[in-house]
Amino acid sequence: MASAIVTGSGGLIGSAAVRFLIAEGLEVIGIDNNARRFFFGPEADISWNITALRSNYPQRYRHENLDIRDEQGVRSLFARYGKSIVLVVHAAAQPSHDWAGRDPHTDFSINAAGTLNILEATRRNAPEAVFIFTSTNKVYGDTVNRLEFQELETRYEPLPDEPYAAHGVDERMSTDRCMHSIFGASKVAADIMVQEYGRYFGLATVIFRGGCLTGPDHSAARLHGFLGYLVRCAILNEPYTIFGYKGKQVRDNIHADDVVNAFLHCFRSPPPPGEVFNLGGGRTSNISILEAVDVCEKLTGNSMRICYDDKARTGDHQWWISDTRKFQSHYPQWKCKYTMNDIIDEIYFGMLNRKDIL
Ligand SMILES: NC(=O)c1ccc[n+]([C@@H]2O[C@H](COP(=O)([O-])OP(=O)(O)OC[C@H]3O[C@@H](n4cnc5c(N)ncnc54)[C@H](O)[C@@H]3O)[C@@H](O)[C@H]2O)c1
């Protein structure tokens, strides 16, 4: 049977990929060692997600509690499935901007060297497989902050004649000569290596540079998963701290299912090797923190306990909206199904059903 390898299968994107790929008729081998709990503590534990995948798909989902830094372990797992592997979705990562600065060595060894392990195991064992990598808008560093912004009541927006104001940031923005954060730098290293395995070795690699990826299956924590964590604070009446920009920083948000649907388009009809796409909610699905707080307060009927810290996080974006027109021009049938309100509603009602949280 044709199989897919999904790294980070207990995470937001990995678990959505498992569901979609099984529906696509593939057997899925998921790799996840619950490093998310190590990074962010018990509230970010992903075992609940793995348990759900195992019980929903007992025949088609196989779990491997493997560390992607374990080169030999990764190589022998890929060798076991060999050419039956038709797709690799590499979504395992240390995903937090803030956490990376605490331990750059661990961050780099997972994000950069771990990615190299997955690439090399693919090249040696399944060179025909489509390889999808979840990169990030942080590869563009803080260059976007050089735009001139206008301050509106609840958000910042670039002045209308600024580049990117109308459609968001496209793939031509430089990834060089800017502050990336330690996380952004380890992801740039991986992003370039995935491109290189496409161009140099001819692997069918695809790179998605995501804005905020979100959904109810995120094990959200203070240091990662902004929207999920905000909704969680609203439900539990816990304090939420806004860092810098008066809460008017803007993020585009895309539901994990819309992300994985984009992966499927590439799997069915791969773009040229090493192609890079920005992916996010774009102009139609974006929100500032203040606006998100307002939506949460309307959902719960309670005021949130908001604290302000004037200092923005180092290298943080004042405004980010992804221009997804390049992807749409390759795949005109793809579009986001979820609006901003759909996403928050789903996170909210999903969380109300999470007995481990409430
Ligand atoms: N969520 C976002 O807003 C966002 C935005 C842009 C890019 N991305 C990227 O998308 C990918 C998926 O993000 P996510 O939100 O699903 O993250 P996530 O933390 O929910 O999922 C990642 C999973 O990888 C696992 N993992 C981490 N290190 C591992 C290791 N060494 N070995 C095995 N498993 C390991 C974790 O336990 C976790 O379950 C990441 O590459 C991230 O950088 C995410």
The ligand as an ORCA input file, in Angstrom:
! r2SCAN-3c Opt
* xyz 0 1
  N       1.414     27.191     14.068
  C       1.859     28.232     13.421
  O       1.354     29.350     13.601
  C       2.957     28.107     12.395
  C       3.240     29.202     11.586
  C       4.231     29.089     10.615
  C       4.917     27.893     10.470
  N       4.634     26.845     11.280
  C       5.406     25.603     11.114
  O       4.508     24.542     10.862
  C       5.022     23.333     11.439
  C       3.966     22.717     12.315
  O       3.583     23.662     13.314
  P       2.495     23.283     14.388
  O       1.814     24.534     14.776
  O       1.711     22.099     13.918
  O       3.450     22.856     15.587
  P       3.153     21.799     16.732
  O       4.121     22.104     17.812
  O       1.707     21.744     17.034
  O       3.584     20.422     16.023
  C       4.919     20.028     15.883
  C       5.059     18.640     16.460
  O       6.411     18.215     16.255
  C       6.786     17.439     17.365
  N       8.238     17.486     17.487
  C       8.993     18.558     17.819
  N      10.279     18.230     17.855
  C      10.354     16.922     17.512
  C      11.426     16.013     17.370
  N      12.700     16.377     17.627
  N      11.166     14.751     16.965
  C       9.871     14.369     16.740
  N       8.816     15.186     16.880
  C       9.058     16.444     17.270
  C       6.090     18.098     18.563
  O       5.930     17.221     19.654
  C       4.774     18.561     17.959
  O       3.727     17.654     18.199
  C       6.313     23.725     12.158
  O       7.383     23.484     11.270
  C       6.169     25.218     12.363
  O       7.414     25.880     12.422
  C       3.659     26.914     12.240
*
